[in-house]
Amino acid sequence: MSGGFPNILEELIEKLEKLPGIGRRSAQRLAFHLLKISNKELDNLVNNIIEAHRCIKPCNLCNNFSTNEICQICANPKRDRETICIVETPQDVLAIEKTAQYQGLYYVILGALSPLEGVGPGELNIGKLLNRLSKGEIKEVIISTDPDNEGELTAQFLIEKISKYKVKIYRISIGIPLGTQIEYIDPSTLGKAIIDRRIVI
Ligand SMILES: [Zn+2]
């Protein structure tokens, strides 16, 4: 669908439209905004995107966003190193950090099982997690995948895998409607869900 704009503008709108959560109207709004900002603002924005893309990588231990080999949470000696909270995305780490109710470490599996979208166990990033559990330092695992279908399926899969190790397994206690996502739960509700975690095994 062409909006009758010059090709170069139409291409920009199409590229922006491919970004997550951006429909045609938002893409147009963003493109028009970008045309109006000063050269300096544009340079700053472009440089910021390039720098973030270049510098941010998954933490070697937990897959969280990091500018170093090891992220700030994994490198923090004050964190409880016997507890690992498993989440789907780095956004979930941020959401749980905001609750200020959790002092342990994280492991980000970078997704969730989704038979409809063709995401199977092979696509989940759990190799480093199992390797770590095999070393015996971790005593407690809190599975905090989303309380939706994919998240529940993933939790079951993780429980099966992790139950082979000598750790206590907990599931975050969701007193919230099924189908919501961890990153959108308000900090006080999410904090309570962590405190009230229920033991699975
Ligand atoms: Zn880390």
Boltz pocket constraint, residues with backbone or C-beta under 6 A from the ligand:
constraints:
  - pocket:
      binder: B
      contacts: [[A, 59], [A, 60], [A, 61], [A, 62], [A, 63], [A, 64], [A, 70], [A, 71], [A, 72], [A, 73], [A, 74], [A, 75], [A, 106]]
      max_distance: 6.0
